[in-house]
Amino acid sequence: MFNLHKILLVSLLSGLAGPALAEREVHVVSVGDGHETEDYYALPEARIMVDRRGVEIGLVLLDNGELHWKIEATTGTIIGEIIRSGPGPRDSEVTLNGIPVAGVQVSGLPLAFRPLGREFRTLVDSVTDIMATERLSSFQGVHKATDVPVRVDYIDTRTAGLTRDYLSQRLGESDDLPPKIRDWDRNRGDSTEFTLVFDENGITLSSPTGTRRFAVAPDVTDVLLPAAAVYDPGSQMIYCVTYGDEGYLYSVDVQTGSWAVVTNLDEYDAAGLLYDPENRLLIATGAFSRPGEIKIFGLDGSRSSIFIPTTGFPGLTDLFDYGNEHGPPLTPHVFSNGWLLLEAVARGGSSNPVTGGYRIYAVQVDTGEVRLLHYSND
């Protein structure tokens, strides 16, 4: 837990009378680099204007460690607590209406610039713990400060992620979903009898009856970068997908060992693959920065696709450092009546939801509707 040095700072209260103060608001301002002044020896500055009359304010100021926070408050605005933090050193200074403020340094809060990503979720959890609240009143991130003050003068009611457990409000209905989609999480402990290992030279299929190796046939396009593979025991066919260059979907007949190219992917990078035997469809999800690029390939030659941005999946950006790294893939598990069930698991976690952060979504592949069905942040 952070070693807090709390202070009470009250601006002039002229004009206030009578009514009790509203519940304290917590506003967070994050600045990367300050505004350079003409004073060579002075710290770069970040100016803040707080105008929340009749409300007690808690301010959380985040920087890289070398900044002069120049805070001004309007008459009637009460600043009850200021916390200065960030990942850098503790050389920053804070003044309120020109008066130096001491003892506000706190260690270790992450420096985030937008209300998305794993670092921001860590920030929300930490600040709400410190301030004993369930929600941030506002968050503003500025990479480079100017001589124009950042104004703290409103409550942000539109950004859902400012609430500590915001995903509980984003869960979608499941009663109208196909049973295979609705009940998948309940039956997720069922283990598969088949394991596939796909590499540049072939595929290994392991089952209770033994292990077989299927080397890539010399008459098919070379396997460049293996991505995913699935096995359909009904037809005894393996389907696998590669990424990089053109990208290809392959089939492998387990009975004969013969390989074939199902289709060229036209430079589409896939990360996940599902085979739906009922409709004879191969369903792929995108790799890298486009996990929501979903393509459906029919064995009859038909094709369809839909793209859903990463931010269109509630809570998906919480699982990684959004904007600085690629997120986890969306693994397809079940397709039924136009609905596709997808799962994302935080890297470094476990596919077991008891121990790893995860998200489970249902996607309507014709309309692009996304529903969050289950989640964990552990």
N, C-alpha and C positions, 0 to 999 in steps of 0.2 A: 504494500500500500504506500502511496505517496506520502512524503513528509511535508505536510501542508503548513504554511504560515499564513494564517487568515488575518485579514484586516477589515476594519469597518471604515468606509469612506462615504461621507454624506455631503452632497453639494448643497448649495443654498436652497432653503425650502420656502422662500417667499412665494406667496401665491397659493400655497397648499394649506388646506384647513379642513378639519372635520373628518371626512371618510377614512376608514382604515385602508392601508395599502393592499393592493392586489397581491396574489401569490408571486413570489420572486421569479423573474425571468432569467434564463441563462443564455447568453449570446457568445458565440465563438468567432474570433477573427484570426485568420491564418495569413501570414505574409512571408514570402520567400526572401526577397531583397528589398531593402529600404530605399528611400529617396535620398540621393546625395545632395547635401547642402553646400554652400560656399565655404563653410568652416571645414578645413582639411582635417582637423583633429577631432571633429565631432562624429558620433556614430550616425550612420544612415537613419532616417526617420520614417516612421509610419504614423500618420495622423488619424485619430478616431474621434468622431463626433457622436455622442450619445444623447439622444433626445427621446426619452421615455418618461414623461412627467407623471409623477404620482405612483411610479412603480419601482420596486427595489430590483436592482440589476446585479447579476453576477457576470463578470467579464472573464473570458478565457482567451488569452493572447498567445499565439503560437508563432515561433520564428526559429531561425537557424542559430541564434545565440549572440548576434551582434547587431542590435537594433535599439533605437530610442523610440519607445511608444509615447506619443504625445496625445493624451486623452483630454478631451474637453467635454463637459456635461452642461446641458442647458439648465436654467433655473427650475427647480422642482424635480429634477432627475436625481434619484438616489442610487449611488453605486455602493452596494453593500459588501462586495468581495471582488478582488482581482487576483487571477492566477496567471503567471507567465511561465510558459514551458516550451518544450521542443526538443529535438534530438541533439542539438548542438551544445556549445559551452554556455555558461551563465553570465555572459558579459552584457546582456541587454539591460536597459534602464526603462523605468516607467515613471511618467509624471502625469498628474491629474490637475488640470487647470493651472499648470505651471509649477505645481508643488511636487517634489520628488516623493515617490512612494517606495518604501523599503519593505523587505521581507515578503515578497510575493512570488519568489522563485520556487518552481516545482519541477522535478526531474521526470523525463521519460515520455511525455505525451507525444504521439506521432504528429508529423507535420503533413496535413492533408490539404488539398486545394479544391476539392469538389466532393459533394456528398455521395460518393460512390466508392466501392472497393473495400478490401479487407482492412486497410489502415484506417479508413474512416469509421468502420464498425468498431474497431478497437478504441478509437477516440470517443465515440458516443458512449460505449460501455464504461470507459474510465471516467469521463466527465460526469455522467449521470450518477456514478457511484460517489464521486467526490462531492457533488452538489446536492446529493439526495433528492434527485428528481427523476422523472421517467422520460423527459423530453428536452431537447434543446429548443430554445425559442427561435434562434436563427443561426446560420453558419454562412460565413463569407470567406472565400479564399482568393488571395491576390498574389500572383507570382512576383510582381514588381510594383512597389508602392510609388505614388506620385505625391505632389504637393497638395492634391485635393483629398480632403478627409474621407475615409470610409465611414458611411453613416450607419449607425445602429439606431433605427427609428421605427421598426415594425416587427411583428411576429410572423414568421413564415409558417403558414398553415397548409401550404401546398406540397412541400417536400416530405413525403411519408417517412423517408429514412432518418429523419431527425428524432424519431421516437425509438426508444430502446428496443422494444420487441415489436417492431413495425410489421414483421411478416405475419404475425397472428391475425392482422387485419387484411392480409392479402390472400389468405387461403380461399380457394375456389370451391364451388359446389361439386359434389361427385355423384350424387344420387342418380343423375340422368346419364351418367357415363356407361359405356358397355361394361359388363361384369369383369371381363378380362383386364380392363384398365382400372376399374374401381377397386378390385380386390388384389391387385398385383402386390402391393406392399405387404399385405397380410400374409401372402404366401411366398414372400421373397426368400425365406430360408430354405426353400426346396432347392437342393443342389442338382446340377446337371451331371449326367453320366458321361459326358463327352468333353474333352479338352483339346483345343487346337493351338499349335505353335506354328506361326507363319514367318518364314524368313526368305531371303533372296533366292535360296536354292530349292525351296519346296515347303510342304506343309506336313506336320506330324499330327496324326489323330490318335488320341488315347481314349480307350473305353474299357469297361469291365472285362471285355474279352481279349484285350491286348492293345498293342501300339503298332500303328502302321505309318510308313513314311511314303509320301508322294512327291517325288522329285519333279521340278519344273520340266515340262517337255521341251525339247529343242525346237519344235515347230511353232511355239507361241511366243508372243512378245516378251522380252526379258522382264523379270520382276525387278523394279527399281527400288522403291521404298515401300515395304509392306505396311499396311495400316490396320486391317481387321479381317477376320474370317469367321464364318458361321457354318454349321453343319445341320443339314436336314435329314434326320434318320429315316423319314418316310420315303424319300426319293433316293436316299443314300448319295446325296450330292453335297459337296463343299463349295461354298462361294466365298471369294476373297477379293479384297480391294486394295489398290496401291495409290500412292500420291506422288507428286513430283512429275515434271514433264507433262505428258498428256494424261496420265493416270488411266488405270484399266480395272474393269471388273472381270474376274476369271471364274470359271467353274471347273471342278474336279470331280470326275465320276469315281466314286470309291470302289465300285465293282470292277472297273477296268483300269483305273489309274490314269485315264486320259484327261488332258487339260484342254480348255478352250477359252477363247476370249468372248465374254458375253457382250461387252460394249466398251467403246472408248469413252472416257469421262470428260474429254475436251478441257483439260487443265483444271478440273474440279478437284480440290484436295479434300479427301474424306478422312474422318477419324473413327466413325462407328458404322456398323453394318448389321442389319436385321433381315432375315428372310421370313416372309409371310406365306406359308404353304397354301393357305386357303385361297388366296388371290394370286399366288405365284408372283409375288412382288419382292424386289430387293430394295430396301430403304436405307439410305446413307445419311449421316449427319456430318457437318463440315468440321474442318480442322482449324487450328490456330485462332485467328481473330474472328472467324465466322462459324461458330458452332451451330448457329441457328439456320444455316443454309442446308435445307433438307431436300434431297432428291430421291425420287421414286422411279425405279426402273422395272418395267414389266418384262417377264420372259418372252412376251409376245412382241417386244420391241417398243412398247409404249414408254413415254417419259413424262414426268411432271416434276415441278419444283416449287418451293416457296422459301422466302428468306425472312427470318425474324431476327431483328438486331439483338445483341446480347442484353441490352437494357430492357428488352421486351419480356425477359424471363425474370419474374420477381425474385430478388435475392441472389441471382446468379453472380453478380459482381462482388458480393460479399465474400466469395470463396477464393479470391485472388487479388493481386495488386493491379486493379483495373487501370488501364492506360500505360502501364509499364511492363506488363507481361501478358502472355496468352493465358486464358482461363482453362479450366478443365473441360474435356469434351463432354458433349451430351450423348450419353450412350443409349441407343434405342433398345427397348426390351420387348414391347408388345405393340401390335397394330390390330385394331378392331373397329369396324364400322366408321372408318375415316378418322379415328382418333389414334394418335401415336403417344406411347408412354416413354418419357425420357428421364434419365437420371444423371446428375452431375455430382461428383464427389471431390472434395477439396484435396489437392495434392498434399502428400505427406500424411493424409488421414487413412481411413480404412473404408472399404466398401460396406463394412458392417456399420449400420447407422447408429449403433450404440456408442461407437468410439470415434467416428469421423463426421465432420460437417458435410451435409449433403442436401440436395434439393431434388424433388421428384415432380415432374410436370406432365400434364396431359395437353397435347397440341392437336387442334383440329386442322388437318393438313389442307383442307380446301379453303378455309376462311382465315387461318393464321391465329385463331383464338388460342390463348395460352392460359392454363389454370395451374396454379401451384397447389399440389395435393398434400405433400408432406415435406418437412424440413427439419434439420437439426443443425445447431451451431457448435456442437462439441467437437 
